[in-house]
Amino acid sequence: MYKKIETCVTPRISNGDESEYKPFPERLYAVPPRITSGSIPGVSSDKYIEDSKMWKKHVDGYKKFNKYIDTGRYRNIIDMNAGLGGFAAALESSKLWVMNVVPTLAETNTLGVIYERGLIGIYHDWCEAFSTYPRSYDLIHANSLFSLYNERCEFEDILIEMDRILRPEGTVILRDDVDVLMKVKNIVELMRWDTKLIDHEDGPFVTEKILVAVKQYWVVNSTSSQLRDYKKNRS
């Protein structure tokens, strides 16, 4: 069955009105035409600007506990639940390359917004393997990913895939509700990664927390088998 091809970005001239794109890097924060035209349900220009400011705040918070973000150590980064692409935009560095993933379970299709910000992105279902070579990424970021996939597929399966695509001594930054992160933390500790649970930027009374994990070089060859044994014994 044939399907009409959809445009990845809003055409430069649409309905007789010219849609201007700002030059990069200003384009990262300019409101995309897809949003100004009202094509994304529930996402207004004000909400987009608010989202950009929020991610600038979050990334500034990351830099306080991870001194390597601005050094060029992380060259290949993946955002597993990219939303509007705010995390990638807030990094603001020509040294970094970010793959923005919009999960197929996401309530709103935001991939077009990511393209119009001048970023790269793709759809993916994280219950399945991601099409990339092992150890492709230096840093993995995921916002509310495990809440999104809760009861959809096993957390262990997602973590096994994260282990596969993350290089040794690479870092994972997860944002989610504290109850969800504690479940993830228990599994990650079985992987023998170094972990640290950090409070939200607004303080300890916010239920959203940040889990930071570093994949240790000396456990590279045993992690996946350990998790599979854990799943088998649990069932």
N, C-alpha and C positions, 0 to 999 in steps of 0.2 A: 504494500500500500504506500502510495506517495503522499508526502506531506510538504506543504509549502514552507520554504526556508524562511526563518525569521532573522531579522537583522540583529547583530551582536551589540551595536551601539545605535543611538538615535541618529538618523541621517542628518547631514549638515544642513540640508534644506528640507523642512518638513511642513506640509500644509501651507506653503508659501512663506513661512517664517524661517529665518536663518537661525540655526542652532550653533552658537559659537562655542568652541572648546578652548579653554585657557591653555597656554603653553605649560609644559611640565617644568618644575614641580607644583606651580600654582594650581594646576588641574586637580591635584590630590584633594584639595579642600573646597574648590568651587562646586556649587550645587549642580549636579549632573542634569542635563536636559530631561532625562527619563523621570526625574523626580519633580522638576518644575512643571512638567506636562501632566503630572498626576497619574503616571502609568504604573506606579508601585503602590498598591493598596495599603493604606495606613501609614505611609511614610511621606510626610510633608517636608518642605524646605526647612522649617524650624526643627523638626525632629532629626533631620539629617545633620544640621549644624550642631545640635545638642549631642548627637552620637559622636561626631568628630571631636568635640571638646572632651567628652567622657573618655575616649580612647587616648587622647593626648595625656590626660591625667593618669590613666592606668599605666601607660608606657613610662611616664616619668616615675611612677612608683616602682616599676620593674627595674629601672636603672639604679634605684637605691639599694636593691639587694643583689643585683647582677651587674657587675662592673664591666662585663665583656660585651654588652649589647652595642656599644658605640666603638668598639675597638677593631671590628672587622673579623673577629674570631668566628662569628656566625655568618656565613656567606649564603648558605641555602636554608631557607626557613619555610615552614608550612604552617598555615593557619587552618585547622581542621573544621572550624565553624566560623567562617569569615564574616557573616552578616553583610554589612555595607562596605566592608574593607577598611574599617577604621583603624584596626591594629596595624596593618601594613602601611597605611598612610602616615600614622603617627611615628613610625620608625624614622622617617625622614633621613634616609642615608643612601647615598649612591653605592655604598659598599655591600648592600644587602639585596637579595633576590627572594621574593616571597610568593609562594604558591597559595592562592586563596581558594579554599574549597567550600562550596555551598552544598551541605548535605541534602540528599534527595528528600529527607524527612522535614526539612525546614518549612515553616509555615508560609514564608514569603520568598518568592524567587528574586534574589538580589544580584544575580550574576551580571546582569546588564549594567547595574550601577557600578560594579567593580571594574568592568571594562571601560566605562565612561570616565572613571577616575584615572585611567591610564595604567591600570594594574592587570595582572594576569590571573585567570581563575578557571575553575572546572567544577562540574557536578560530581558527587560521589556518594555512594551508600557505604558507610563505615562498618556495616556488618560484613562487607566483602573486602577482599584484598585490594590495595591501591596499586595502580599501574605505575610502578617505578622500580628502579634497581634497589637492592638492599643497601642500607647505610647511605642513603642519598641526602639526608638532612642533618644539619647541625643543631637546629632548634625547632621544636614542635610546640605550637601554641594551640590551645583549645578552650573556648569559652562556652560553658554550659553544654558541652558535647555529651557528657555522660547522663545528664538529666534528659537530654533529647532522646538518647538511645536506651534509657532505662526501660526494661521489660520488652525491648525490641530485639536485642541480642546480648550475649554475655559480655560483661566488661572485660573478661580475660581475653576474649577474641580481639577486641579493639586494642588492648594493651600489647598483645602478641604482634599485631601489625605495626604498632608504634615502635616496638622493639626492633622489628625487622628493618624499618626505614630510617631509624636513627643511628647515627655513627657512634662508635665508642667515645665516651666522655662528652657526648651530646647532652643537651638539656631539654626538659619538658616543663612547660608552664601551663597549669590547668586552673581555670577559674570556674567555680561551681558552688552550689549549696554545700554547707559544711557536712551535712549527713551523707551526701553523695560522695564527697571527696574522702571522707573517712573510709568508705568501702573501697574506693580506688587505692587509697594509701595502704590499706592492709594487703592488697594484692601486689602492689609495687614493691613492698618490703620483702615479699616472697621472691621477687626478681633480684633482690639484693642491690637495688639502686639506692643511692643516697637520697633521702627525702627531707623536706622541711615544709611545714604548714605555716602560712603567713596570713596575718589579718588583712582584711580589706583596707584600702587607702583611707576610708572614713572611720576606721577604728574597729575595736574588737566586738562591738555589739551588732555589727552587720553580719547577717548569716552567710553571705557570700564570702568565701575564703579563696586563698591562692595556694595551690600545691606545687612545689618546685621539686623536680627529681632529676638526678644526674646519672646517666648510664655509666656504670663502671667498666673499665676496659677488661678487667680480669674475669668478668662473668659473661662475656659476649657469647660464648659457645653453648652455654647451659641454660639461658633464661627461658627460651621458648619451650624446651622440654620440661622444665620445672613447672611452668604454668599449665602445660597439658596434663602432667601428672596430678597437679592440684585439682584440675577440673574433673579428672577421672575419679579421683578419690572422693571428691565431694558428692559426685553423683552416685 
